[in-house]
Amino acid sequence: MTLTKNKYYFEALDNYPYSLPSCLEALNYALSYDPEDADSLCLMGRIYSEILFDYEKAKLYFEEAMQCNISNLNTPQYHIKCLLDNEDLDDAEKLIDYSLKIKGIDKSRILIHQSLLFEIRLEYKQALKPLKLARTFAYDQCMLDFLKSREKFIKSKMSQKNKKKIIEKKKNH
């Protein structure tokens, strides 16, 4: 039964996001074999979050996936992204803190989400700190390049913010 469930899960994953009808069909089969499979529930959450933008429904799937397998390494990163997209910042912060304690999780990706959280809150100096820490956990050049580009982007936003402050001060005097 597990092999059949895995077959359908991998088929769904292979079709995501390019062939959603095929993905959903395979995913429904996978969930019919094991309705508590965290990876399948996570993928369903991703469909609702990333494709349909139904964040409330997506959060339900992510929460169920977390309840079924609290140590699943895939679910937290997508759940955090959903929470950030839905502006549930306090919940995202709690899940980030928890996720960084999960053994084997990709800490650099979680730290990128933490940086995004600070950026959304307009705390640009704070947003740079997780990116610097993420370099410690980056194990390929692609990730290092991405982290450098994010730092550069945030710094450019900081300089724009400073320019606006200077212009406002000149207007007030």
C-alpha positions in Angstrom: 0.0 0.0 0.0 2.8 2.4 0.8 4.5 1.8 -2.6 1.2 2.5 -4.4 0.7 5.7 -2.3 4.3 6.8 -3.0 3.8 6.1 -6.8 0.9 8.4 -6.9 2.6 11.0 -4.7 5.6 11.1 -7.0 3.4 11.2 -10.0 1.6 14.2 -8.5 4.9 15.9 -7.7 6.2 15.2 -11.2 3.1 17.0 -12.7 3.2 19.9 -10.3 2.7 22.8 -11.4 2.7 22.1 -15.1 -0.2 19.7 -15.4 -2.5 20.4 -12.5 -5.3 18.1 -13.6 -2.9 15.2 -13.7 -1.3 16.3 -10.4 -4.6 16.6 -8.6 -5.8 13.2 -9.9 -2.6 11.5 -8.7 -2.7 13.4 -5.4 -6.2 12.4 -4.7 -5.3 8.8 -5.2 -2.3 9.1 -2.9 -4.5 10.7 -0.2 -7.1 8.0 -0.6 -4.4 5.4 0.2 -3.1 7.4 3.1 -5.1 10.4 4.2 -2.4 11.3 6.8 0.6 11.4 4.4 2.4 14.6 5.3 4.0 15.0 1.9 0.8 14.6 0.0 -1.0 17.0 2.4 1.8 19.5 1.9 1.6 19.3 -1.8 -2.2 19.9 -1.6 -1.4 22.9 0.6 1.0 24.2 -2.0 -1.7 23.9 -4.7 -4.0 26.0 -2.7 -1.3 28.5 -1.6 0.8 28.9 -4.8 -1.8 28.3 -7.5 -5.2 29.1 -6.2 -4.1 31.7 -3.6 -6.6 30.3 -1.1 -4.3 30.8 1.9 -6.9 29.8 4.5 -7.5 26.4 2.9 -3.8 26.0 2.3 -3.1 26.6 6.0 -5.5 23.8 6.9 -3.6 21.4 4.7 -0.2 22.5 6.0 -1.4 22.3 9.7 -2.8 18.8 9.1 0.5 17.8 7.5 2.4 19.1 10.5 0.1 17.2 12.9 0.5 14.0 10.9 4.3 14.2 10.8 5.8 16.9 13.0 9.3 16.2 11.8 8.5 16.4 8.0 11.3 18.4 6.4 9.2 19.7 3.5 6.1 21.1 5.1 7.6 24.0 7.3 9.2 25.9 4.4 6.0 25.9 2.3 3.8 26.6 5.4 6.0 29.6 6.3 5.8 31.0 2.8 2.0 30.6 2.9 1.8 32.4 6.2 4.0 35.3 4.9 1.9 35.6 1.8 -1.2 35.8 3.9 0.4 38.3 6.2 0.1 36.0 9.3 3.5 37.4 10.5 3.3 36.3 14.1 2.4 32.7 13.1 5.2 32.7 10.6 7.7 33.9 13.2 6.7 31.1 15.6 7.0 28.5 12.8 10.4 29.8 11.7 11.7 29.6 15.3 10.3 26.0 15.6 11.6 25.0 12.2 15.2 26.0 12.9 15.2 23.4 15.6 14.2 20.5 13.3 17.1 18.2 12.7 18.0 17.9 9.1 16.0 20.8 7.8 17.4 23.2 5.2 18.2 26.0 7.6 19.4 28.4 4.8 15.9 28.3 3.3 14.2 28.9 6.6 16.5 31.8 7.3 15.6 33.3 3.9 12.0 33.2 5.1 13.0 34.9 8.3 14.8 37.6 6.4 11.6 38.1 4.3 9.6 38.4 7.5 11.8 41.2 8.6 11.7 42.8 5.2 7.9 42.7 5.2 8.0 44.5 8.6 10.3 47.1 7.0 13.1 46.1 9.4 15.8 46.1 6.8 18.8 45.9 9.1 17.2 42.9 10.9 16.5 41.3 7.5 20.2 41.2 6.7 21.2 39.2 9.8 19.4 35.9 8.8 20.9 36.2 5.3 24.4 36.3 6.7 23.7 33.4 9.0 22.2 31.5 6.0 25.6 31.6 4.3 26.8 29.3 7.0 24.3 26.7 6.0 24.6 27.2 2.2 26.3 24.3 0.6 26.3 25.2 -3.1 27.2 28.2 -5.2 23.7 28.8 -6.5 22.5 29.4 -2.9 25.4 31.6 -2.1 24.7 33.7 -5.2 21.0 33.9 -4.3 21.9 35.1 -0.7 24.3 37.7 -2.1 21.6 39.0 -4.5 19.0 39.2 -1.6 21.5 41.2 0.5 22.1 43.6 -2.3 18.4 44.0 -2.9 17.7 44.7 0.7 20.6 47.2 0.9 19.2 49.0 -2.1 15.8 49.3 -0.3 17.7 50.7 2.8 19.4 53.4 0.7 16.0 54.3 -0.9 14.5 54.6 2.6 17.4 56.9 3.7 17.0 59.1 0.6 13.3 59.5 1.3 14.2 60.6 4.9 16.7 63.2 3.7 14.1 64.6 1.2 11.5 64.8 3.9 13.9 66.6 6.2 14.7 69.2 3.5 11.0 69.8 2.9 10.3 70.3 6.6 13.1 73.0 6.9 
